[in-house]
Amino acid sequence: MSETKKLTEQLIEIPSVTPLDGGCQRLIAERLKQKGFKIESLDFEDVSNLWAVLGDAGPLFTFVGHTDVVPAGPIESWESDPFVPSSRNGFLFGRGAADMKASLAAMVTAIERFLEGNSLNFRISYLVTSDEEGPAINGIRRVVDEFESRNTKINYCLVGEPSSSNSVGDTIKIGRRGSLNGKLKLLGIKGHVAYPHLASNPIHTAAPILDKLVQEEWDSGNEHFPPTSFQISNIRGGVGVTNVIPDCIEIDFNFRYSTESNDESLMNRVIQILEKFSSDYEIDWSLSGKPFLTESSDFIGIVSNSVEQIVGTKPSLSTAGGTSDGRFVAPTGAEVVELGPSNETIHKINECVRLNDIDKLSEIYEKILIAINEK
């Protein structure tokens, strides 16, 4: 059994459902400490964050990841226990196998092999949190704030999120869309449906507003990002009977937006649309993350070339998918690239990672370290 597979299995065995770490970071820290890393726990509230660094000079390269996983759901729906790693048909099954314990293990073993055969010309660091799948408030976001106060600057950041589509290295992420959430409440006057002139139905008010929001072209995107997307995720209204006009309707929505827009402009445009149809509303906003893009950088070339050396083909460059912790590191000026295994089964029943991809991922990570060392 390879060292990477063995460590991946050890991590899967720990049921680290967000925000719990369960000892994953301790296991990783013990391995890195043996290689001379300085280990620090940066814990905030109920979230565990591990910061490990080696080296005193040169650019700072950081592996970023998360030890927390989403709930497994009904265990009886799995073909095997989600927290007992199981190898079959060329895959390793278990919650977190792809998202992202295989990447965490591959980072560790890549570092170990690299340090055995190379003198260090830069600084290597390893940053993981137990708060990526949850609110993401006390994880990398808080750590980056701490780094700002210390003047710690990451130059190169490799996030181990499952970026690939079918097999490891076919796709790397060089950016992500921004995510802006809105909670809208349209207010009316409750009354009997037989006397509508004595009431005001906010559901009726909502209809043209939602139609306008859905039909609006927010931007046209660009060569790296698709056009900004507006999606309604929840609608709540009414009291559960047919003869009462409700006094409010609540609507949750989300923007996934490109670098052609920003959160302030999107909020202002929504307000302008609302004001055309109603003045009786309440709206709350929450920003999950701004868009970021690593463009035309040496780091993208290093990652792409390292992938090609191991798998034989260059990866596609993508900004698709949801948010990642890269959104907190990129604004500091770091060059951020995401590279991990296939995302085909993440968050699903019977989550798995291809066994061959585990070792390939570790080899790619090692090639990246060697290339950074030779810069």
Beta strands, then each sheet from edge to edge (+ up, - down):
strand 1: 38-41
strand 2: 49-54
strand 3: 60-66
strand 4: 86-88
strand 5: 91-93
strand 6: 123-129
strand 7: 156-159
strand 8: 171-173
strand 9: 175-176
strand 10: 178-187
strand 11: 191-192
strand 12: 229-237
strand 13: 244-245
strand 14: 248-257
strand 15: 281-289
strand 16: 292-293
strand 17: 316-318
strand 18: 335-338
strand 19: 352-354
sheet 1: 1+ 2- 6+ 3+ 7+ 18+
sheet 2: 4+ 5- 19+
sheet 3: 8+ 17+
sheet 4: 9+ 16-
sheet 5: 12+ 14- 10+ 15-
sheet 6: 11+ 13-
end
